[in-house]
Amino acid sequence: MGIPRPLVFGYVGLLLFMVGDGVESGFIAPYMAHHGAGTELRASYVITVYGVAVMLASWLSGALSQLWGPRRVMQLGLAIWAVFDVLYLVLALAPGNYVLMLVFYGIRGFGYPLFAFGFLVWITATASFARLGTAVGWFYVAFTGGLPTLGSLVASFANPLFGHFGTLWVALGMILAGGALCLLGVRERTGYARLAPPEVKPVQSLLASLSIAWRNPKIGVGCVVRIINTAPMFGFLVFFPTIFAEEIGFGEGGWLTLVAIIFGTNVMFNVVFGAIGDRIGWQKTIATFGGLGCALTILLLYFVPLAVGDHYWVAVVVGMLYGITLAGFVPISALIPSLAPENKGGAMALLNLGAGGAAFIGPAIVSVFLGPLGPGGVVVIFAGLYVVAALLTLFLKLPEESSPAVSAPAEEAEVPGPVDSARI
């Protein structure tokens, strides 16, 4: 299946962790608005502070993994999430204290990127080169399978039973269970030790994780491609709900179901495109299926349902196509660290910074262009960005002799080394 055998409990634990993290995604903003924030706008400020922390932690996850080892970074992420979630629930949300919401919910945002992306660094440091794309694909199955896909499903069952506040405590229990399974179940030794050479100092490592963007321009380009990967997704989630629920007529429930279908399809195809990247080349997969594919399907996702009206199955079909092509970007997490084999942690730090930055770039494009250009104009901009991503990917070429598409078959390429390369 392409999962590194020593990390199998890590994947399962990550899935459970991200399910717990995703439980709140569908209701936390309006719930805060009615329990201390006062308005949805003030609640959005809390989410914004949280997003800043996510972006910073996404970068730090790679940089700190170089210094401390991925496992220690994951421990820190789990501890931050657990401690500040309890403080947020008890001292901020329960009494409706808006200032403490900003503080505790914001700091808690450092938790999941350190945990999740720390594990991603562990994967890239452990998995064999010939199957790295598939291993990364399984990471995104666990990641997006929990947030928002299964997390929202758990919330739909838990909210009627426990109420929204009780459901948040259920989510914390899932976070702790997933973290424990991952950290106690994975015994692979690479992640226990620092990845940087002994002579590299902390400040030097942190600066290197940024300076690598101009020392190795391909890594900087990869960061831009990673931003474009999900920026349109974060952007259309701002204004698509009103269009699909009200203008087209699907209603809120229909829109939420459509979102679940889109990302459920994406989850299933993350592994498919990881394997395709291992077979035909990561660069070709990202440019063709990811960049050009998403450029086409995001146009279909908006304009086709708008043209045909209240025909739900049509929206489902084009939504699934977008989810499929979005998975075409999965090999980028295998490609970028392979472009800097001497500093994989730094490369992953910058790549993770791009993942966090997408959450800001997408909504920012909407806020600037929705007024003058309208929804259709914004979607065209998103499609154009995907074309740019496809073109930029042409610069991310691996040396011919190390490309996975021209390597020996996986069975022959996976020569046992100091790390157990046995696979499931």
N, C-alpha and C positions, 0 to 999 in steps of 0.2 A: 504493500500500500504506500510505501515511501515515508513512513513515520520512523524516525530513528528509534530503535528499540529502547535504548537507555532513557529516552525522554517521554515515553508513552504516557506515564502518569502525569507528566507536566501538561500535556495537551488536554487530558481529561480535567485536570484541576483548573486550567485556564478557562475551559468552557464553562465550568461551574462558577468560577469567579466572575466572568463576564455576564453570565445570566443574572447574577446578583446585582452587578453594576447596571445592567440594562433594565431592571425592573421599574425604576423610577422614570425612565426616559419619556414615557407617554403622558405623565400626569404631574410631574414635580413642579413645573412652572406655574400652572394655574392653582395648584395646591398651595404653593408659597404665597401666591397673590391673595388668597383668602385666609391665610394664617400668618399674618405679620407683615408681608411686603406691601399690601394695600392695593396695588394695581399690577397688571401683567407687565407693564413697562418697568416698574421697580423690581419685579421678579426677574426680568430679563437682565438687569444689571448684575444680579447674583450669578446668573448663568454666564455672563460675560467675564466676571472675575474668575469663575471656575475655568472658563476656556483659556484664559491667560496662563493659569497654573498648568493646565493640560499641555499647552504648547511648550512651556519651559521644561516640564518634566519629560516630555517626549524627547527633547534634545539631551537632557541630563541622563536619561536612561542608558544611552550609548556611551556617553563620556564617562560616567561613573562605573559602568561595567568594565571599561578598560582598566580602571584603577582598583576596584574592589572585587571584581568578578560578578557575573550576572546574578548568582544566587543571593548575594548580599544586597544587591540593588532591589531584587524582588522582595526580600524580607523588609527592607525599608518601606517599599511601596505598600505592602500589606499592613504594616504597623501604622503608617500615616492614614490609610483609608479607615482602619478600624477605630483608632483613637479619635480622629476628628469627625467621623460619622456619629459616634456616640455623643460627642460634645454638641454637634449640630442638632441631633434629635432631641437631646435632653435640655440643653440650655438655650437653643435658638428657635427651633421649630415648635416645640411644645408650648413655650410661653409666648411665641410670636415676636421674638426680639429680632428686628430687621438688621441691626448693626452686626450682631453675632452671626446672623445668617451669612452676611457678606464675608465675615472672617473665617468661620469654620467650614462653610461649604466651599469657599475659595481654596483654603489650604488643602482640603480633602481632594481637590482636583489633582494634586501631585501624586496621589496614590496609584490609580489604575495604570497610567502610562509607565511608571517605574516598574510595576509588577509585570504588565503584559509585554512591553517592549524590551524589558530586561530579559524575559524569556526568549523573545525573538533573537536577541544577540546571542543567547546561549545556543539556539538552533543553528545560527549561521557559523558559530565557532565549532560546532560538533558534527553537523550533517556532512556527508560526503559530497564532493563537488558535483558528481554526476547526477545526484538526486536532490540537490539543494532546492531547486524550484518546487518540486513536489512537497518537500518538507515545509517550505514556507507557505505553500498553498494550504496545507493542513493547519498551519497556525491561523490563517485567516478564516478557515472554517470554524475553528473554536472561537476566534475573536468576534466575528460578525454573527456567528450562530447564537452567541449570547447577547451581544449588544448590536442592534435592538431586537433581534428576531425572537428568540426564546424568552428573553427578559420581558418583553411586552406581553407574551402569551401567559407567563406566570402571573403577571400583574392582573390580567383579565380574570383569572380564577381567584387570586388572593384578595383583591380589593373587596369583593362582596362578602368574603368570609371574615376578614380581619380589619377592614377599613384601610384607608390610604396610609395612615400613620402606622398601623400594625404591619402592613405590607412592607414598609421600609425596614422594620426590624427583621422580618423574614429575609429580606434581601441581605442584610448584614450577616445573618447566619449562613447564607449561601456563600458570601464572600469569604468568611472565615473557613468554611469547609473546603472550598476550592483552593484557597491559599495553603491550607495544611496538607491537602492531598498532593499538591504540586511540590512543595518544599520538602516534605517528608518522604514522598514516594520516589523522587528523582535522585539517583545516587551517582550519576555521571560526573566525573571529577573535573572536567574542563571548566564548568561553571562555578566551581568552588574557589578558583584562583583568579587573580588579576590577569588580564589579557595583554596589558602593555608591558614592555620590557622593564626590568627592575629599576633602570636608571631614569625612567620617565617620572617627573614630579607632577603633583596634582594640578597646579596652575598650568604647567606645560601641556598636560593632557587635555584640560578643558579648552585651552586656546587652540590646540591642534585639531579638536573636533569642529572648530569654526574655520581655522585657516586652511583646512584641507580643501575648502571650496575653491580657493585660488591656487593652492599648491598643486591640486589635481582637479582641473576645471571640469572634468567629466562628473565628479561627485557633485559639484555645484549645479550642473545641468540636471543631474538625476534628482536633486532636491526640488528643482522647478517642476520637473515632470511629476514628481510625487504630489506636489501641491495641486497641480491641474487634475490629477487622478480623481480626487474627491471634492475639490472646491465647488464644481457645479452641483454635486449631490447635496452639499450643505446649503448651497444657494437656492436650489429649487424647492427645498423643504420649507423655505420661508414663505413663498407665494403660491406654490402649487396647491396646498390644502384648500385655499379659498376658491381657486379656479375649478378644481375637480369636484369639491363638495357642493359648491353653490352654482357656479356658472354652467358646468356640464351637468350637474344634478345627481351625483353619486351619493351625496350626503357624507357626513363625517365617518360613519361606519364603513361605507364603501371605500372611501379614501384610505382609511387605516388598513383595511384588508388588502388594498392594492399595494400599499407600502410593504406589508408583510410578504406578499407574493414576490415583489421585486427583489427584496433582500434575501428571501428564502431561496430564490433561484440563484442569486449571486453566491450564496453559501455553497450550494451544490456544485457550482462551476469553478470555484476557487481552486479546488484540487485538480479539476480537469485541465485548466490552463497552466497550473504548475507543471503538470506532466507534459503538456504540449510544449511548454517552454524548454523543458529538459530534452525534448525530442527534436524540435526544429530550431531551437535557439531562443534565448530569452529576449534579445533585442527585437527580433522579428515578431515575436508574439506580442510584445508591448506595443510596438508601432502599428501593427496591422489590426489585431483584434481589440486592443485597448484604445489607442488613439483614434484611428480611423473608424473603428467600430462604434465607439461611444459618440463620435461626431455625428454619425448617421442616426443612431438609435435615440439620442436625446432630442433630436428634431422630431422623430416619429412619436416619441412619448408625449410631446406637447401638441403638435399640430394635428396628428391623426385623430385623437379623441375629440379635440375641439371641432374638427370638421364633421365627424360622423355623429356627434351628440351622445345621447344616453344609451350607448351600446357597450355594456361593461366588459364583455368578453374581448372587444377590440383593445380596450385599455389594458386588459390583462396580458394580451399577446405582446403588445409593444413594450409594456413594462417588463415582461420577462426578457425580451431582447436586450433592453438596457442593462438589466441585472447580469445577463450572460456576458455582454461585452465589457462591463465594468470589471469583471473578473480577469479580463485580459491584461490588466496591469499587475497582477499578482507577482510575476517573475521579477519585478523591479527590486524586491527585497532580497533576491538572490543575486541579481546583476550588480547592484551598486557596491556591496561589500567585496565582490569579486574583482572590481576595478581597483580596489585598494587593499590587496591581501596583507600588506604590512601594517595596516591600521583599520581593521574591520570595524572595531568599536567606534572610531571616529566617523567612518562612513555611515554607519547605522545611526549615529547621533544626528548627523545632518539630515539623513533620510527621515528619521522620526520627527525632526523639527518641521520638515515639509508636511508630514501627516498632521501635526498639530496646527500648522499655519493655514491649512486648507479650511479649517473651521472658521477662520476669520476672513479669508480672501473671498470665499463664495458669497456669504451674506453681504460683504462690503460691496461687491460688484452689483448685487441686487439693490442695495440702498442708493448707489450712485446712478444707476442706469434705468431702474424700473420706472421712475417718473418720466423722463424724457423719451425713452424708447418703448416703454410698455413691456408686458411679459414676453411677447414674441421676440422683441429685440434682445432681451436678456438671454433668451434661449439660444438665439443665433450667436451671441458672444460666447456662450458656453461651448457651442459646437466649434467655433473658431479656435478656442483654447485647446480643445482636444486635437484639432489638426496641428496646432503648434507643438503639442506634446509628441505627436507622431514624428514630426520633423526633427525635434530635439533628440529623440531617441536614436536617430541615425548617427549621432555623435558618440553614443555609448557603446562602442564596439569593443569587445574583448579581443585580445590577441587570438589569432586564428587557431593556434595550437591548443588553447585552453577553452575554446567554446564548447559548451555541453553538447551541441548538435554534431560536433565532429569528433568528440571524444570516443573512446572505446565504449562498448555497451556497458550499462550499469553493473552487470554481473562481473565484468572483467575490470572495470575501473575502480571498484571499491576494494582496494587492497587494505587489509587490516593494518592499522598503525597503533599509536599509543592510545587511541580512543577506540572503544568497541564499536565497530561499524556494522554490526549485525542489524538487520532491519526487519520490520514486520511487513 
